[in-house]
Amino acid sequence: MTDQHRERTVGVTAGSAFDLSVEETVFDGLDVTLRPVDIETTDDLIRELADVDAVIDRLLAAPYTADVIDALDRCAVIARCGIGVDGIDTERAAAHGMYVVNVPVYCQDEVSEHTIMLLLALERNLSAYDSAMHDGVWAQDVTTEHIHRLRGQTLGLVGFGTIAQLVAEKAQAFGMDIIASDPYM
């Protein structure tokens, strides 16, 4: 069998954290074996992925250092299931002819929604209410005598990329004023 027609192996990190149904659907009918692995260190990356043709990295649990890239001598692509690739030595990968790709829209809504949830929790001092409830105290005045509304308050954002813009959009729905600082905009 020629190298062009041999079965390919794709390492999938966070193997026990997620099922492989999406990956199995994508690779259905192709000569591809999925190898789910759990990674915590760069040594794990080298040991578990040294002979793979591609990597789907779900959590970036360990950095892809120059040593890791050098050990992935058959790997043609590292696909990062996330926005950032700062944990991957992209220059070393390029020197090996290896592609590094990401998902630039990964979890943007989820992260912006989580940010608004945390903003609301801070505004209402939810952690104090939670602690009081766990201590068996049920009182409306556990945290403060004044409740402040979000409307009219100013939210400052450091950086104004896509996620921050989504946070701003959601915060404006609460009537907040938005200011942002971003050297790239």
N, C-alpha and C positions, 0 to 999 in steps of 0.2 A: 504494500500500500504506500503510495507516495505521501510525502508530508502534507501536500495540499488536500488530500482526501482522508487523512487520519482523523480519528475522533479527537475532539478538543475537550479540555478540562477547564471549567470555570470555577474558581474558588469563590465562595460566597461567605463573607464574614458574618459574625453574629448568628451563626448557624442554628443554635438552640433557642435564640430569642424570637425568631420569626419563622413562619412556615415558608415554604418555597413555591407556593402556588403561582405567584406572578411570574417568577423566573421559569418555572416549568412550562407555563403557557407560552412565554416568549420563545423558548428554545425547543418547543414541541416539534418533532419531525426533523430536527437537525441532529447531526452526529456530535452531540454535546453531553458531557457528563457534568452535573453540578456537584461540587464538593463543599458542603456546608462545614465551616470550621468556626471555632471560638478562639478569639485572639485577645490577648492582654498585653503582650510585649512585642518588641521588634524581633526578638528571638522566636516567638510564636509565628510571626509572619514568615520568617525565613524557613522554619521547620515545616509549616503547614502548606505553604504556597510556592515553594521553590520550583516545582515542576508544572505549574499551571500555565495555560495559554492566555488567561484573562482573569481579572479579579473584579468582583462586584463588592465594594466595601460599603457596608451599611452604616457603621457607627464610628469609623476612624478611631478605634480604641487604642491604636499604637501608630506612631509615625512611620511613614515610608521613607526611611533615611537612605543615604547613598549605599550603605551596606545591604539594605533590604532590596533596593532596586537592582544592585549588582547580582544578588542571589536569584532574582526572578528572571533567569536568562531566557526562558521560553515565552515569557509574558509579553503580549502585544498591547494590552490596554488595561489601565486601572480605571474603573468606573466608580466614581464617588457618589453615593446616594445622599447627597447633601449639597449645600451651596459652596462651601470653602474647600480649597485644595491646599491650604497652607501647611497641612501636615504631610504633604507629599513633596519629595525633592523633584520638582518638575524639570529642573535643568538636567539632572542626572537621568531622569526618564527619557527626556528628549535625546540625550546623547546616546541612549540605547535604542532609539527608534521606537520608543514606547509612547503610546498616546495616554494622556490623562484627561479624563472627561468628568463633568459633574452635572448636577441637576440644578440649574440656577434658580428655579422657582420652587425648590423643595421646601415645603412646610411654611411658606410665607404667611399664609392666612393663619395657620395654627399658632405660629410664634407671635404674630401681632395680636391675636385674640388672647393668648396667654398673658401678654404684656398688659392688655386692658384689664384682664381679670386681676392681675397683681396690683394694678393701679387702684382698682375698686377696693380690694382687700386692704390696702394701705390707707386709703381715704377713710374707710369706716373702721379702721383698727381691728380688723376681723380676728387677728391672732389673739388679742386680749379677750374677745368674746369666746373664742374657741377654748382658751385656757380656763376661763371662768366656768364654761359648761362642763369641761372635764373635771373641774373641782367641785361640781355640784351646785354652782351658783347660777341662778336664773334671775338676772336683773338687767333692766334696760340701761342703767347708768353705770355699767361696769367700766367703761373706758373714758368717757368724757361727757361733760354736760352739754356740749355744743356739737351738733352735726353740721359739717360744712358740705355744701354742694359743689359738684364739679363745674357746673355752669359758671362761666366767668373767670375760672382759674386758668393759669397759664401753664402749659406743659412744654418744657424745654427738651429738645431732642439733640443729642450729640451724634452727628452723622445723620444723613437723610437719604439713605438708600431705599430700596423697595420696601423692606419691612418697616422702616421708620415712617415711610409715606403711608403705608397701610395703618399703622398705629395712629398717625395724625388724622387720617380720614375717620377712623372709629372714634377718636377722642373729640373730634369736631361734632359728631352726632350727640355727644353729651354737652355741647355748648362750650367746650374749652377753646381757649386761644392757644395757638401753636407758634412756637419759635424753634428754629433749628439752626445748627451750625454744621457745615460740611465743607471741608477744603476742596472737595472735588466737584462741587456744584456752584 
